[in-house]
Amino acid sequence: MQSTSEQLLAEGEARAQAVEPAGSGGAQRNAARFGRALARFVKEYAIVVVVVVMFIVLAATSDVFLTWTNISNILEQIAPIGLLAGALTFVTIAGEFDLSAGAIAVLIGIIAGKLQPLVGTWPSLGLAVVCAIGFGLINGTIIQKARINSFVTTLATSLILAGIGLVITGGFLVTVAEPSFADLGSGSFLGLQWSVYLLIAFFVLGSLILSRTTFGRWLYAVGGNPEAARLSGVSVQRVKIIVFGISGLAAGIAGAVLVSRTGTGQSGDGITQTLAAFAAVVVGGTSLRGGQGSLWRTALGVVFLGLITNAFNLLAIDPIYQSIVQGAIVLVAVGADALTRRRAG
């Protein structure tokens, strides 16, 4: 028979063996929670860290970077792409794609240029933007009513819009000689062009819509789980059609700024502008699966890509490598999105 001390020792070993798996499981749960928290932090604030680091590096390596002329130039250059990126943020949060935003912006420039001699500067720009909203609503209606994939639909409509622009122009430039036509794109106030103020206004208003309104909550719900949103009484089709209308509005403003700045309209599919804007959205952390994203992160994504372009200019790096760098950044951002989703899950 075992002594009392031996019995106590055996019971202690048994309790230790029983507790060890529980403790191990607790450690695993803590590690999992930490991993999810880290994934959320990276998704929310990685772009902030990257932009700050990029800013510091450029400030340290170039004497010109911190001058007001250079800073204002960066903001003015990113304004049109920033407007397109803001539009694509809304669409992507809704779980859709819009490849026609650049084509809409290009066609709006042609329409405004053609209308200016007939109705004047501001009416021509205003009517062109209204047309852009109509194009966006048509996109949304086709996608929702015909139930065609948004990627395919907007790819097709971008080609159609490019063709319409070619028919209108006959392959020639549409030139506007009226000096007042340049006010929107080149006019300034307190040292910044009006396009920068339009960009800021769009992002501020858009952020308020996403964070403070019922429509914003519906948008995240529709993008995250459209079936659950529908069962909750949300009109999924209506929300998505409105989102494409917002995309058309932003594309129209971007197109108006561009044609006002250059004084010429030219046919094209605008795919370069669309891809640049899409890159900013992805780098800013908006999920391609929908239901997640924010305009403030998209704004930082736009600034980051603008800083890259500026760095190539200031540091005299051959610009032929710029697309390679931007493509690699987008690839890393998409991979990070997939990884953080797995960690968060």
C-alpha positions as CSV (number, residue, x, y, z in Angstrom):
1,M,0.0,0.0,0.0
2,Q,1.2,3.5,-0.9
3,S,2.1,5.9,1.9
4,T,0.2,9.1,2.3
5,S,3.1,11.2,0.8
6,E,3.2,8.9,-2.2
7,Q,-0.6,9.2,-2.6
8,L,-0.3,13.0,-2.4
9,L,2.5,13.0,-5.0
10,A,0.5,10.8,-7.4
11,E,-2.6,13.0,-7.0
12,G,-0.5,16.1,-7.6
13,E,1.0,14.6,-10.8
14,A,-2.5,13.6,-12.0
15,R,-3.8,17.2,-11.4
16,A,-0.8,18.6,-13.2
17,Q,-1.4,16.4,-16.2
18,A,-5.1,17.4,-16.1
19,V,-4.4,21.1,-15.9
20,E,-1.6,21.1,-18.5
21,P,-3.8,20.7,-21.6
22,A,-6.2,23.4,-20.3
23,G,-3.2,25.8,-19.8
24,S,-1.9,24.9,-23.2
25,G,-5.3,25.5,-24.7
26,G,-5.5,28.9,-22.9
27,A,-2.1,29.8,-24.3
28,Q,-3.3,28.9,-27.8
29,R,-6.5,30.9,-27.4
30,N,-4.4,33.9,-26.2
31,A,-2.1,33.6,-29.2
32,A,-5.1,33.4,-31.5
33,R,-6.6,36.5,-30.0
34,F,-3.3,38.3,-30.3
35,G,-3.0,37.2,-33.9
36,R,-6.4,38.6,-34.7
37,A,-5.8,41.8,-32.9
38,L,-2.5,42.2,-34.8
39,A,-4.2,41.5,-38.1
40,R,-6.8,44.2,-37.4
41,F,-4.1,46.7,-36.4
42,V,-2.1,46.0,-39.5
43,K,-5.2,46.4,-41.7
44,E,-6.2,49.6,-40.0
45,Y,-2.9,51.4,-39.6
46,A,-0.2,49.9,-41.8
47,I,-0.9,52.5,-44.5
48,V,-0.4,55.3,-41.8
49,V,3.0,53.9,-40.9
50,V,4.1,53.5,-44.5
51,V,3.1,57.0,-45.5
52,V,4.9,58.5,-42.4
53,V,8.1,56.5,-43.2
54,M,8.0,57.5,-46.9
55,F,7.5,61.1,-45.9
56,I,10.5,61.0,-43.5
57,V,12.7,59.3,-46.1
58,L,11.9,61.9,-48.8
59,A,12.4,64.8,-46.4
60,A,15.8,63.4,-45.4
61,T,17.0,62.7,-48.9
62,S,15.7,65.8,-50.8
63,D,16.0,69.5,-50.0
64,V,13.1,70.3,-52.3
65,F,10.6,67.9,-50.9
66,L,9.3,70.0,-48.0
67,T,8.9,73.2,-50.0
68,W,5.4,74.5,-50.5
69,T,5.8,74.4,-54.2
70,N,6.5,70.6,-54.2
71,I,3.8,69.8,-51.6
72,S,1.1,71.7,-53.5
73,N,2.2,70.1,-56.7
74,I,1.8,66.6,-55.2
75,L,-1.7,67.5,-54.0
76,E,-2.7,69.0,-57.3
77,Q,-1.4,66.0,-59.3
78,I,-3.2,63.4,-57.1
79,A,-6.6,65.3,-57.1
80,P,-8.2,63.7,-60.2
81,I,-7.0,60.2,-59.3
82,G,-8.0,60.7,-55.7
83,L,-11.6,61.5,-56.8
84,L,-11.7,58.3,-58.9
85,A,-10.2,56.3,-55.9
86,G,-12.9,57.7,-53.6
87,A,-15.6,56.6,-56.1
88,L,-14.0,53.1,-56.3
89,T,-13.9,52.9,-52.5
90,F,-17.7,53.1,-52.3
91,V,-18.1,50.5,-55.0
92,T,-15.6,48.1,-53.5
93,I,-17.1,48.4,-50.0
94,A,-20.4,47.4,-51.7
95,G,-18.7,44.2,-53.0
96,E,-18.6,45.4,-56.6
97,F,-16.1,46.6,-59.2
98,D,-16.1,49.6,-61.6
99,L,-13.7,49.5,-64.5
100,S,-15.6,52.3,-66.3
101,A,-14.7,55.2,-64.0
102,G,-11.8,56.3,-66.1
103,A,-13.7,56.0,-69.3
104,I,-16.5,58.1,-67.8
105,A,-14.0,60.8,-66.8
106,V,-12.5,60.9,-70.3
107,L,-15.9,61.1,-72.0
108,I,-17.1,63.8,-69.7
109,G,-14.1,65.9,-70.8
110,I,-15.2,65.5,-74.4
111,I,-18.8,66.4,-73.6
112,A,-17.8,69.5,-71.6
113,G,-15.5,70.6,-74.4
114,K,-18.3,70.2,-77.0
115,L,-20.9,71.9,-74.9
116,Q,-18.8,74.9,-73.8
117,P,-19.2,77.0,-77.0
118,L,-22.9,76.4,-76.9
119,V,-23.9,77.0,-73.3
120,G,-20.8,78.5,-71.6
121,T,-18.2,77.2,-69.2
122,W,-20.0,76.3,-66.0
123,P,-23.2,75.0,-67.6
124,S,-21.1,72.8,-69.8
125,L,-19.1,71.4,-66.9
126,G,-22.3,71.0,-64.8
127,L,-24.2,69.2,-67.6
128,A,-21.2,66.9,-68.2
129,V,-21.1,65.9,-64.6
130,V,-24.9,65.2,-64.7
131,C,-24.2,62.9,-67.7
132,A,-21.5,61.1,-65.6
133,I,-24.0,60.4,-62.9
134,G,-26.4,59.0,-65.5
135,F,-23.7,56.7,-66.8
136,G,-23.0,55.4,-63.3
137,L,-26.7,54.8,-62.7
138,I,-27.0,52.9,-66.0
139,N,-24.0,50.7,-64.9
140,G,-25.7,50.0,-61.6
141,T,-29.1,49.3,-63.1
142,I,-27.7,46.9,-65.7
143,I,-25.7,45.0,-63.1
144,Q,-28.6,44.7,-60.6
145,K,-31.5,44.2,-63.0
146,A,-29.8,42.0,-65.5
147,R,-27.7,40.3,-62.8
148,I,-24.5,40.6,-64.8
149,N,-21.1,40.5,-63.0
150,S,-20.0,44.1,-62.3
151,F,-16.4,43.4,-63.6
152,V,-17.7,42.3,-67.0
153,T,-20.4,44.9,-67.2
154,T,-18.1,47.9,-66.4
155,L,-15.4,46.5,-68.7
156,A,-18.0,46.4,-71.5
157,T,-19.4,49.9,-70.7
158,S,-15.9,51.3,-70.6
159,L,-15.3,50.1,-74.2
160,I,-18.7,51.5,-75.2
161,L,-18.0,54.9,-73.7
162,A,-14.6,54.9,-75.4
163,G,-16.2,54.2,-78.7
164,I,-18.8,56.9,-78.1
165,G,-16.0,59.4,-77.4
166,L,-14.2,58.3,-80.6
167,V,-17.4,58.8,-82.6
168,I,-18.0,62.3,-81.1
169,T,-14.4,63.5,-81.7
170,G,-13.7,61.6,-85.0
171,G,-10.3,60.9,-83.5
172,F,-9.4,64.6,-83.1
173,L,-8.7,66.6,-80.0
174,V,-11.6,68.8,-78.7
175,T,-9.9,72.1,-77.8
176,V,-11.5,74.9,-75.7
177,A,-10.0,78.3,-76.1
178,E,-12.2,80.2,-73.6
179,P,-9.9,81.3,-70.7
180,S,-12.6,80.9,-68.0
181,F,-12.8,77.2,-68.9
182,A,-9.4,76.7,-67.1
183,D,-10.7,78.1,-63.8
184,L,-11.8,74.8,-62.3
185,G,-8.7,72.9,-63.1
186,S,-6.0,75.6,-62.8
187,G,-7.6,78.3,-60.6
188,S,-6.4,78.5,-57.1
189,F,-7.3,79.8,-53.6
190,L,-4.9,80.4,-50.8
191,G,-2.1,78.7,-52.8
192,L,-4.0,75.5,-53.7
193,Q,-5.9,74.7,-56.8
194,W,-9.7,74.3,-56.6
195,S,-9.3,70.6,-57.5
196,V,-7.6,70.0,-54.1
197,Y,-10.6,71.6,-52.3
198,L,-13.0,69.4,-54.3
199,L,-11.0,66.3,-53.4
200,I,-11.0,67.2,-49.7
201,A,-14.7,68.0,-49.8
202,F,-15.6,64.7,-51.5
203,F,-13.6,62.7,-48.9
204,V,-14.9,64.6,-45.9
205,L,-18.5,64.3,-47.1
206,G,-18.0,60.7,-48.2
207,S,-16.5,59.7,-44.8
208,L,-19.5,61.3,-43.0
209,I,-21.9,59.3,-45.2
210,L,-20.0,56.0,-44.5
211,S,-19.7,56.6,-40.8
212,R,-22.7,58.6,-39.7
213,T,-25.6,57.7,-41.9
214,T,-28.0,54.9,-42.3
215,F,-27.0,54.5,-46.0
216,G,-23.4,54.0,-44.8
217,R,-24.4,51.2,-42.5
218,W,-26.5,49.7,-45.3
219,L,-23.5,49.9,-47.6
220,Y,-21.2,47.9,-45.3
221,A,-24.0,45.4,-44.6
222,V,-24.6,44.9,-48.3
223,G,-20.9,44.4,-49.1
224,G,-20.3,42.1,-46.1
225,N,-23.3,39.8,-46.5
226,P,-25.9,40.9,-49.1
227,E,-28.3,38.0,-48.2
228,A,-28.3,39.0,-44.5
229,A,-28.8,42.6,-45.5
230,R,-31.8,41.7,-47.7
231,L,-33.4,39.7,-44.9
232,S,-32.9,42.7,-42.6
233,G,-35.0,44.8,-44.9
234,V,-32.3,46.5,-46.9
235,S,-32.9,47.1,-50.6
236,V,-29.7,45.6,-51.9
237,Q,-30.3,46.5,-55.5
238,R,-31.2,50.2,-54.6
239,V,-28.1,50.6,-52.5
240,K,-25.8,49.2,-55.2
241,I,-27.4,51.3,-57.9
242,I,-26.9,54.5,-55.8
243,V,-23.3,53.5,-55.2
244,F,-22.6,53.4,-59.0
245,G,-24.3,56.8,-59.2
246,I,-21.8,58.1,-56.6
247,S,-19.0,56.6,-58.7
248,G,-20.3,58.3,-61.8
249,L,-20.5,61.6,-59.8
250,A,-16.8,61.4,-58.7
251,A,-15.7,60.3,-62.1
252,G,-17.5,63.2,-63.6
253,I,-15.9,65.7,-61.3
254,A,-12.5,64.2,-62.0
255,G,-13.1,64.4,-65.8
256,A,-14.2,68.1,-65.4
257,V,-11.1,68.9,-63.5
258,L,-8.8,67.2,-66.1
259,V,-10.4,68.8,-69.2
260,S,-10.4,72.2,-67.4
261,R,-6.8,71.8,-66.5
262,T,-5.6,70.8,-70.0
263,G,-8.2,72.6,-72.1
264,T,-8.5,69.6,-74.4
265,G,-10.7,66.5,-74.5
266,Q,-9.5,63.3,-76.1
267,S,-11.1,59.9,-76.7
268,G,-9.9,56.9,-74.8
269,D,-10.9,54.2,-72.3
270,G,-9.2,55.8,-69.3
271,I,-7.9,52.5,-68.1
272,T,-4.7,54.0,-66.9
273,Q,-6.6,56.4,-64.5
274,T,-8.8,53.5,-63.4
275,L,-6.0,51.2,-62.5
276,A,-4.1,54.0,-60.7
277,A,-7.2,54.7,-58.6
278,F,-7.8,51.1,-58.0
279,A,-4.2,50.7,-56.8
280,A,-4.8,53.5,-54.2
281,V,-7.9,51.8,-53.0
282,V,-6.2,48.4,-52.5
283,V,-3.1,50.0,-50.9
284,G,-5.4,51.8,-48.6
285,G,-6.7,48.5,-47.2
286,T,-10.2,48.3,-48.6
287,S,-11.1,44.7,-48.9
288,L,-11.8,43.3,-52.4
289,R,-14.4,41.0,-50.9
290,G,-16.5,44.0,-49.8
291,G,-17.9,45.1,-46.4
292,Q,-14.6,46.6,-45.2
293,G,-12.8,49.8,-46.0
294,S,-12.7,53.6,-45.3
295,L,-12.1,56.7,-47.3
296,W,-9.4,58.1,-44.9
297,R,-7.3,55.0,-45.7
298,T,-7.9,55.4,-49.4
299,A,-6.8,59.0,-49.1
300,L,-3.5,57.8,-47.6
301,G,-3.2,55.3,-50.3
302,V,-3.5,58.1,-52.9
303,V,-1.0,60.2,-51.0
304,F,1.4,57.2,-50.8
305,L,1.3,56.6,-54.6
306,G,1.7,60.3,-55.2
307,L,4.8,60.3,-52.9
308,I,6.2,57.4,-55.0
309,T,5.8,59.4,-58.2
310,N,7.3,62.5,-56.5
311,A,10.3,60.4,-55.3
312,F,11.1,59.2,-58.8
313,N,11.2,62.9,-59.9
314,L,13.1,64.3,-57.0
315,L,15.7,61.4,-56.8
316,A,16.1,61.3,-60.5
317,I,15.1,57.6,-60.7
318,D,14.3,56.4,-64.2
319,P,10.5,56.5,-64.4
320,I,10.3,53.3,-66.5
321,Y,10.5,51.4,-63.2
322,Q,7.6,53.3,-61.6
323,S,4.9,50.9,-62.9
324,I,6.9,47.9,-61.7
325,V,7.1,49.4,-58.2
326,Q,3.4,50.3,-58.1
327,G,2.4,46.8,-59.3
328,A,4.6,45.2,-56.7
329,I,3.0,47.4,-54.0
330,V,-0.5,46.4,-55.1
331,L,0.4,42.7,-55.1
332,V,1.8,43.0,-51.6
333,A,-1.4,44.9,-50.5
334,V,-3.7,42.2,-51.9
335,G,-1.6,39.5,-50.3
336,A,-1.7,41.3,-47.0
337,D,-5.5,41.6,-47.2
338,A,-5.8,37.9,-47.8
339,L,-3.5,37.1,-44.9
340,T,-5.2,39.5,-42.4
341,R,-8.6,38.0,-43.3
342,R,-7.3,34.5,-42.6
343,R,-5.8,35.7,-39.3
344,A,-8.9,37.6,-38.3
345,G,-11.0,34.6,-39.1
